[in-house]
Amino acid sequence: MGLLGLGLEMTAGRTIARAIAVVVMSTASTVWAADEAATADSSAPDTTGLARCAAITEDLERLACFDALARGAMAPSTPPLALPAAPPAIRTDRPVRPEYAAPPDPDATRLTRLWELDRTRARTVFDFRPHRDIWLLPVHATDRVNSAPSTPTRGAAPERAWKNTEAAFQLSFKTKLLQDVFGDNGDLWAAYTQQSFWQVYTHSESRPFRENVFEPELMFVMAAPWNLPVLPMRVLSVGVNHQSNGRSDPFSRSWNRVYLQAGFERGDFTLEVTPWWRINEGVVNDDNPDIAHYVGRGEVVASWKYGTSIWRLQLRSNFNIGDPKGSAQLSWNQPLWGNFRSYVRLFSGYGEGLLDYNHRQTTLGLGLSLTGW
């Protein structure tokens, strides 16, 4: 037949095979469509696409439609991608606890900061902070040395060769125990103060501590914003105070007081008025029965800030017109470097320490302070 005859025969064979496939697919679609029409409602939608392909009149286009349907049926199903979960919404209505509030306002008044009278800026309980002045005096000199302290009930102590110049220091801190006892007002505080007099320059006595005075106290403090004409009252407190030197006879000294304190303030000037009442112990157990007569029955402390300097004047009195006794103390401090401030302290009268409660003297101290306004 030759190559030309063989090629024509193969072409004719492919054409015949394709025609047969078209006839078979057409017949199958016709039967399938008739069966579907017999078993389903004519109004049902064509979800498979077979009826659409069967309705095509052109053989090649109808075959291509069925091929497309077959490829779609054989493709693996892919699950839809899961979108990431939305992050939880951030709450903006959560209240701020008082202990995590903003730090004390530097523009607030002194008494407001000292006793946290601004409730929006109150700090947490059991948070220690300074109470009274904290100072260190490498030089503390007196004009009259009390070499043999005495009391009416304990007599005179053995004389010691004290020098008239020594060192002294004071530590003082407080913390809040309870807050907002009455609604949003009223706090319970505890404080501790220690004052020490150290004969560091007395070589012959092995540089001992001449006296340590321990003073714990408990006070209930309330805000009292009473608009008085001259000095508005900011704070009112009541407390109990114990003071002792922890020594044995004949050096033992101690007493207990209940006090009421009112704090007034205007600008950079504060005035604290504190009368107290001694709790009697009985003559037999009393180391110093006449201490209130010498130290006083109350005090007034005036503090004012002038520029960067801080002045403080403390006056104590026994309120006895016929035999007045008490003391006066003036202190001054000025920024030096960092948290350190230069400190000068002048005292005159009775009761700088418990051993000296009935000993009159004038002392001058020079050193450093760690507390400011």
C-alpha positions in Angstrom: 0.0 0.0 0.0 2.9 2.3 0.6 3.4 4.9 3.4 0.7 7.2 2.0 -1.9 4.5 2.1 -0.9 3.5 5.7 -1.2 7.1 6.9 -4.7 7.6 5.4 -5.8 4.3 7.0 -4.6 5.5 10.5 -6.3 8.9 10.1 -9.6 7.2 9.1 -9.3 4.9 12.1 -8.9 7.8 14.6 -11.8 9.6 13.0 -14.1 6.5 13.3 -13.0 6.0 16.9 -13.8 9.5 17.9 -17.2 9.4 16.2 -18.0 6.2 18.1 -17.0 7.9 21.4 -19.2 10.8 20.6 -22.2 8.6 19.8 -21.6 6.6 23.1 -21.3 9.7 25.3 -24.4 11.2 23.6 -26.4 8.1 24.2 -25.3 7.8 27.8 -26.2 11.5 28.5 -29.5 11.0 26.9 -30.3 8.0 29.0 -28.9 9.7 32.2 -31.0 12.8 31.5 -34.1 10.8 30.9 -33.6 8.9 34.2 -32.9 12.1 36.1 -36.1 13.6 34.7 -38.1 10.6 35.7 -36.9 10.5 39.2 -36.5 14.2 40.1 -38.7 17.2 40.0 -38.3 19.2 36.8 -37.8 22.4 38.8 -34.8 21.0 40.7 -31.5 22.8 40.0 -28.8 21.2 37.9 -26.1 20.7 40.6 -23.9 18.2 38.6 -23.8 20.0 35.2 -24.6 16.9 33.2 -27.8 18.3 31.8 -26.0 21.4 30.7 -23.4 19.4 28.9 -26.1 17.1 27.3 -27.9 20.1 25.9 -24.9 21.1 23.8 -25.5 20.2 20.1 -22.0 20.4 18.8 -20.2 17.1 19.4 -16.7 18.4 20.2 -18.0 21.1 22.6 -20.2 18.6 24.3 -17.3 16.2 24.8 -15.1 19.0 26.2 -17.9 19.9 28.7 -18.0 16.3 29.9 -14.2 16.2 30.1 -14.2 19.3 32.3 -16.8 17.7 34.6 -14.8 14.6 34.9 -11.6 16.5 35.8 -13.5 18.5 38.5 -14.9 15.3 40.1 -11.5 13.6 40.3 -9.7 16.6 41.9 -9.0 16.1 45.6 -11.1 18.3 47.9 -9.2 20.9 49.9 -10.6 22.1 53.2 -11.0 25.8 53.5 -8.2 27.7 55.3 -9.0 28.5 58.9 -8.6 32.1 59.7 -6.6 32.9 62.9 -8.7 33.7 66.0 -9.1 37.3 66.8 -7.0 38.5 69.8 -9.0 39.0 73.0 -10.3 42.6 73.5 -8.3 44.8 75.8 -10.3 46.0 78.8 -10.2 49.8 79.3 -12.7 50.0 82.2 -10.5 48.1 84.7 -10.1 50.3 87.9 -6.7 51.3 89.1 -5.9 50.0 92.6 -4.7 52.7 95.0 -1.3 51.0 95.6 -0.5 51.1 91.9 -1.6 54.7 91.4 0.8 57.5 90.3 3.6 58.5 92.7 3.1 61.4 95.1 2.6 64.7 93.4 5.7 66.9 93.8 3.5 70.0 93.7 1.3 68.8 96.6 1.6 70.4 100.0 4.1 69.0 102.5 1.5 67.5 104.9 -0.5 66.1 102.0 2.6 64.2 100.9 3.7 63.1 104.4 0.4 61.6 105.4 -0.9 60.7 101.9 -4.0 62.9 102.2 -4.6 62.8 98.4 -6.5 59.5 98.1 -6.0 59.3 94.3 -2.2 59.0 95.0 -2.2 56.9 98.2 0.4 54.2 98.3 0.1 50.7 99.7 0.2 49.6 103.3 3.5 48.3 104.8 5.5 50.6 102.6 8.3 52.1 104.8 9.2 55.8 104.4 10.9 58.5 106.6 9.0 59.8 109.6 11.1 62.5 111.4 14.4 63.9 110.2 17.2 61.4 109.6 20.6 62.9 110.4 24.2 62.1 111.3 26.2 64.5 113.3 30.0 63.8 113.5 30.2 66.8 115.7 27.8 67.2 118.6 29.1 69.6 121.3 27.6 70.7 124.6 28.4 73.5 127.0 27.6 71.4 130.1 28.5 67.7 130.3 26.1 65.6 132.3 28.7 63.3 133.9 26.4 61.9 136.7 22.7 61.8 135.6 20.2 61.5 138.4 16.4 61.2 139.2 14.3 61.6 142.4 13.6 57.8 142.5 16.9 56.3 141.2 19.4 58.7 142.7 22.7 59.7 141.0 24.6 57.4 138.7 28.3 57.0 139.0 30.3 59.8 137.5 31.8 59.1 134.0 34.6 61.0 132.3 32.5 62.1 129.3 33.9 64.5 126.7 31.8 67.6 125.8 32.1 66.6 122.0 30.6 63.4 120.7 28.8 62.1 117.6 25.0 61.6 117.3 22.6 60.3 114.8 18.8 59.7 114.4 16.9 57.1 112.4 13.2 57.5 111.9 10.7 55.7 109.7 7.0 54.9 109.5 4.6 52.6 107.7 0.8 52.5 107.1 -1.0 49.5 108.7 -4.6 50.2 107.7 -6.0 52.5 105.0 -9.5 54.1 104.6 -10.8 53.1 108.0 -13.8 55.4 107.7 -14.9 55.4 104.1 -12.1 57.2 102.1 -10.5 58.8 105.2 -8.6 57.6 108.3 -5.3 55.6 108.3 -3.5 53.7 111.0 0.3 54.3 111.1 3.2 52.9 113.1 6.5 54.7 113.5 9.9 54.1 115.1 12.6 56.6 116.0 16.0 56.0 117.5 18.4 58.7 118.7 21.9 57.7 119.7 24.7 59.7 121.4 28.1 58.2 120.8 31.2 59.1 122.8 33.4 58.2 119.8 36.1 60.7 120.9 36.5 59.3 124.4 39.4 57.0 124.1 39.7 56.3 127.8 36.2 54.8 127.9 36.6 52.7 124.7 34.3 55.0 122.7 30.9 53.8 124.2 27.4 54.8 123.3 26.4 57.2 126.1 22.7 56.6 125.4 20.3 55.1 122.9 16.7 56.4 123.0 14.1 54.1 121.5 10.7 55.6 120.5 8.0 53.5 118.9 4.5 55.0 118.4 1.1 54.2 117.0 -1.1 57.0 115.5 -4.4 57.3 113.7 -4.4 60.1 111.1 -7.3 61.8 109.4 -7.5 64.5 106.8 -9.1 67.7 108.2 -9.5 70.3 105.4 -10.9 73.0 107.6 -10.6 76.4 105.9 -9.4 78.5 108.8 -8.8 82.2 108.1 -5.0 82.2 108.4 -3.7 78.6 108.4 -6.0 75.9 107.0 -5.9 72.7 109.0 -4.8 69.7 106.9 -4.4 66.8 109.2 -5.6 65.7 112.7 -4.1 62.7 114.5 -4.2 60.9 117.8 -1.5 58.6 119.0 0.3 56.7 121.8 4.1 57.1 122.3 6.6 55.1 124.3 10.1 56.3 124.9 12.9 54.5 126.8 16.6 54.0 126.8 16.7 50.3 127.6 19.2 50.7 130.5 19.2 49.2 134.0 19.1 51.3 137.2 20.4 53.9 137.9 20.5 54.8 134.2 17.0 53.5 133.3 14.6 56.2 131.9 11.2 55.7 130.3 7.7 57.1 129.9 4.5 56.7 127.9 2.3 59.4 126.4 -1.0 59.9 124.6 -1.0 62.9 122.2 -3.3 64.8 119.9 -1.7 66.6 116.9 -3.1 69.1 114.5 -1.3 70.1 111.3 -1.8 73.5 109.7 -0.4 74.6 106.4 -0.1 77.5 104.0 2.3 77.5 101.0 5.8 76.5 102.2 4.9 77.0 105.9 3.6 74.3 108.2 2.7 74.4 111.9 2.2 71.3 114.0 0.7 71.7 117.5 1.0 68.6 119.7 -0.2 68.5 123.4 0.3 65.3 125.2 -0.7 63.6 128.5 1.6 61.3 130.3 0.4 57.9 131.5 1.3 57.6 135.1 3.2 54.5 136.3 3.2 55.0 140.1 6.1 56.4 142.1 7.7 53.0 142.9 8.0 51.9 139.3 8.6 55.4 137.8 12.2 56.0 136.8 11.6 59.7 136.2 8.3 60.9 137.8 9.0 64.6 137.1 9.9 64.2 133.4 6.9 66.2 132.2 7.9 69.1 134.3 11.2 69.4 132.5 10.6 68.1 129.0 7.2 69.7 128.8 3.6 68.8 128.2 3.4 69.7 124.6 5.2 71.2 121.6 4.9 73.4 118.6 6.9 72.7 115.5 7.1 75.3 112.7 8.7 74.4 109.4 9.3 76.6 106.4 11.1 76.3 103.1 13.1 79.3 101.8 14.5 78.6 98.4 16.3 75.3 98.7 16.9 75.7 102.5 14.6 74.2 105.1 14.3 75.7 108.5 12.6 74.0 111.5 11.9 75.4 115.0 10.6 73.2 117.8 9.4 74.7 121.1 8.4 72.7 124.2 6.9 73.9 127.4 5.5 72.6 130.7 2.9 75.4 130.6 3.9 76.3 134.2 3.9 80.1 134.6 5.5 80.0 138.0 8.4 77.6 137.0 8.6 77.5 133.2 10.8 74.8 131.7 11.1 73.2 128.3 13.4 73.6 125.3 14.0 75.2 122.0 15.6 73.6 118.9 16.4 75.2 115.6 17.7 73.2 112.6 18.7 74.1 109.1 19.5 72.0 106.1 20.6 72.7 102.5 21.2 70.4 99.5 24.8 69.2 99.3 25.0 66.4 96.7 22.7 63.6 95.7 20.3 62.8 98.6 22.7 64.3 101.1 22.0 67.7 102.7 24.2 69.7 105.0 22.6 69.9 108.5 23.0 72.2 111.4 21.1 71.8 114.7 21.1 74.1 117.8 19.4 72.9 121.0 18.9 74.7 124.3 17.0 73.5 127.4 16.0 70.2 129.0 15.5 66.8 127.5 17.6 66.4 124.5 18.0 62.8 125.6 16.4 60.8 128.4 19.4 60.8 130.6 19.4 64.6 130.3 15.7 65.1 130.8 16.4 67.3 133.9 19.8 68.6 132.8 19.9 72.0 131.2 22.4 72.5 128.4 23.0 74.0 125.0 24.3 71.8 122.2 25.4 72.4 118.6 25.5 69.7 116.0 27.1 69.7 112.5 26.6 67.0 109.9 24.4 65.5 107.2 20.7 65.0 106.7 18.9 62.5 104.4 15.5 64.1 104.6 14.3 67.2 102.9 11.0 69.0 102.7 
